[in-house]
Amino acid sequence: MKQILLMAFLMLSLQSAFAQTHDEPEPNIDSMLVNIDKSNFTSGILYERVFPWAHLDLFQNKESKTDTIVNIADTDYFEQALLELYQASNEQKLMSHKSLRKLYASEDLLDVVDVGVINASFHTLNYNPENDKLGGLRIVDGLFEENGSGEPAFLAKHAFIASPLKKYVKTKNGQPIVFRFNSNFMLQDTAGKNIVGLTANFGTSSEYVLMENGIIVKEQTEIVYANSGPKKLSFKATFSDGSSSTTGAAMLVTLTSYQGSSGLMEDGSVDADIPYQGLGEQNSFDGHIEYRIFYHNGATEKKLMKPIVIIDGFDPDDRRKI
């Protein structure tokens, strides 16, 4: 709550200052910190540079009265967290979520799920908007200054997030889902807190060691689920400073007993001739659709007689496939 109040207050302060001098560049949080000693701001990632939709300062500190893991991530949360950390570093640390997507969004293997890990240090301002005598900062004439309390201006934080990079997976009964773990999706930017050991539970009774002594020892893990439904995963990391942390993740699994038509089948695809550039996209892309033809039962040749055409509707996550 304090983080939201702080961001709202800072945004109002910046807008007010900008409104008074239209001929000057619009200020930002860094321009308010010109008089602050930044020697302990070592991460280069200041969370107040972004609006904290992911609440990373709270994610790792959620408490549970039981042993249940309450800090649960999914693909959407993982991408939002990465976006915020990337922008909070002035796009100098880690990578953008769009760049990461290029490594997995075009993956055509339906039963393969990449596992993403974020391990990053970041800082927040030690400023209390409700009472500037608390913390280490106050605002005077639109600029931050130390409030004389002796408290540091920046608070060190840490984020450890792991998640499957697909929200939905569909496979046949009895067929394994392959969880893939490699360095492409290990996103680390931290001093003295790198991951040296990592174990995973993919929603079954078994634990799997993915990393030992800082080395990936298991790049693929095959899991056969007994039933459809949401799956809760957990990951435990041991860090180079001797500490450890556990985080959770979620994914929806759908099992199907479909074995295909008793007649002939044919798959194909169609690509657009005219590329389209969506709102906010850097490049234009050719549209792409896939189709499947089921010929009548007992067919011996691929010939359409009285076709019925079924067109899929809006399905942005490509959940239903063909």
N, C-alpha and C positions, 0 to 999 in steps of 0.2 A: 504494500500500500504506500509506504514511504517513497519507494522508487517511482511510482506513478505520480504522486504528488510533486516530487522533485522535478520530473520531466515536464509536467504541466506548468509548474512555476517557471522553469527555465525557458520554456517555449514562449510563455507570456512575456517574460523579461526581454528576451531577444526580439520579439515582435514589437514591443514598446520602444526599445532602443532604435530599431530600424525605422519605425514610423516617424521618429523625430528628425532623422537625417536621411532623407530619401536619396541623396546624392552619394551616399557612402555604400560600400558593399554590405550585403546582409551578414550580420555577425553569426558566429557559431560558438559552440561550447569552448573550443580551444582559444578563441579570442578573449574569453572571460578568464582564462587561466594564465595570462601573460605574466602576472606578478607572483605566481606560485612556483616554489621550488619543486622540480619534477624528478629529483634524484631517486626517489623511491617508486616512481612510475616506470617500472622496468619492463612491463609486458608489452607496451605499445598499443594495447587494446583498452580503450576507455568506453565503458558500457553506456555512459550518458550521451555518447555521440549518436545513439539510435534510440528509437522508442522500444522499450523492453517487452515486446509481445511474448517472448518465450520465458521471461522471468528467470533468466539463468542464474541470477544471484540467489534465487530461492529454490531452484530445481534440486540442487545437490543437498539442500538442508531440510528437505521435507521430513517430518517425523511421523512415525507410526507407533501406536501403542502395542502392536503385535509385530510379528516377524514379516508381515506382508510388505512387499516393496511398493512404495507409493509414487516414486518418481518414474513414471512410465513414458517412454517416447515411442513415436512411430515415424514413418517416413516424412510426414508433413512437419512434425516438430523438429526432426533432425535437420531438415532443410532450413526451417526458420531460424534455428539456433546458429547454423553455419552462416546464414545470411547476416545475422546480427553481429556475430564476431568479426566477419570479414569487413563489414561496413564500419564497425567500431574501431577497426585498426586503420581506418582511412584506406581500405582496400590494399593493405600491405602485407597482411598475415593470412595464413591458411589459403583458402580459395573460395570463389563464389559458388553458390549452390547450382547455378546454371552450368558452370564448368564441370562440376561433379556429375550433373545429369548426363552430360555427353558420354560419360564412361559407363552408365548403366541404363539410361532411359531407352536406348535403341536395342537393348538386349532382347534377342528373339527366342531365348531359351525359356520356355514357360515355367519349367520346374526348377529353375536356378534363381537363387536369391542372394544378392550381395549384402554383406554386413558392413555397415559404416560405423566408424568410431571417431569421436571428437574428444581430444584431450588437450585442453588449452588453459593457460593462465590469462586472467584479465583483471582489470581494476575498476572500482567504482569510486565516485567522489565521497569523501567523508563529510557530507553536508546534510544537515537536518533542516528541511524547509519549515517545519513547525516551530523549531526553536534553534536558532543559529548559534546558541551558546553550547549546544551539544555538538559533538563531532569536532572537526578540525578547521572548518571553513565558515565564512560568512560572506555576504555580498554587500559591497559598498559601491555606490555609483555604477552599478552594472558590471562590476568586476569582482572576482573572488579574491579574498585575502585571508590569511591565517587569522583565526579568532583568538589566539593567545592561550589556548587550552593546552598546548603541547602535544595534541593528538595529530597523527599524520593526515596529510591532505588526501591521500589515496588509500583505499583499502584493497588488499590483495584478495582475489577470488579465484576459484578453480572450477572448471566444468569438465565432467566426464559423462559422455552420452554415447550410447550404442544402440543401434536400431537396424532391423532389416530394411533394405532400400526398395521394398515393394510392400504396399499395403494389403494387397490381395494376391493369393496364389490359388490356382485351380489345378488339380491333378487327379489321376484315376485312383480308385481304391487300391491299396497295396503298393502303389508306386511311390518311391522316395522323393522328397524335396531336397535339393542340394543347396546347402548354405555355403557360400563361398566367401572366404576371408583372405584378403591380401593387402599389400602395402598401398595399393591405389586408393583404398578407402580408409586407411589409417591416417587421420588428420591430427597431427600433434604440433603444438607450438607452446612449449613450456620449459622453464629453466629448472632443472633439478627434480622434475616430477614426470619423467617419461615412463611409459608403461613397460615393465619388464616381465610381467606375467599376466595372462588373461585366460579365464575359464568362462564357459558358456553353458547355459541350460536352455534348450530350444523348446521348452514346454513339455518335456518328458521326464522320466525318472533318472535320466543319465546326465552326468556332467562331462564336458569335453574341454580338454586343455588346448587352447589355440596358440598361446605364446609361452615360452619359457626362456628366461635369461635374455629377454629383449629380442628373441628370434621367433618368427612364426614357424610353428611346428606342425600345424594342421590347417591346410588351405581349404579343404573341402570336408563337409560333414553331411552325410546322408541321414535324413530323418523320415521315418514312415509314421504318419499319424493314423490313429485308429478311427477318428471321427472328424467331421467338419466342425467349424466354429472358430471363435477367436482364440488365439494362442498367446500365452504370456511367456516371454523370454526373460532371462536374467543374465547379466554379465558382471563378473567380479574382476577388477583390475588391481594388481599390485604395482606400486610405483617405485621409482629409483630412490626415493627418500625413505622407503620403508613403510609408508602408509598404504592403505587400501581403500577401495570404494566399490559399492555394488549399485548397479542401475538396472532398470527394467525396460522392456520394450513389448510392443504388441503387433500382431499381424493376423489377418483373417485367412483361414484355410478352407477351401471348398473341395470336397472329394466327390467324384462322380463315378458312376458305374457304367457310363456310356462306353460301348465298345465299337461303335461305328455302324453304319448301315449295312444291311445284308446285300445291298446292291453295290454298283460301282460308285466311286467317289472321285472328284477331281478338284484340286485346289488351284487358285490363281490369284493374281493381283492386278490392280490398275493404278498407274501413276498419272497425276495431272500434267497437262501440257503447259499450264500457266502457273508460275509460283505465286505464293501468297505470303505477305509479311504481316504478322499479327501485331496488335497494339503492344508496344513495349519491347518487341523482339528486335534483335540486332540484325538478323538476316531473314531473307524470305526462304520458304520451303515449298517443295512440290508436295501436293496432297497425295496420300497413299491409302488405298483400301485393299482389303483382302476378301476373297469370296470362296465359298465351297459349294460345289454342286453335288447333290445326292440324286443319283439316277434311280429309277424305280427298282423295287426288289426283284431280283432275278434277272436284271439287265445283263446282257452280254456285250453290248456296245454302248458307247457314250453318245447317246442321241436323246435330245429333248423332245418330248411329245406334248405334254400339257403342263408347262412349268408353273410352279407357284413361287413367287419371289418374296423373300422376307428380308427387310432392310433394318439393320440395327439402328437404334436411336442414339441419343447423346450418352456417350460412355467415355469420359475423359481419362479415366484410369485404365481403360482397355481391360476391364474386369472379365467381360464375357468372352473375349477372343472371338473366334468364328462361331 
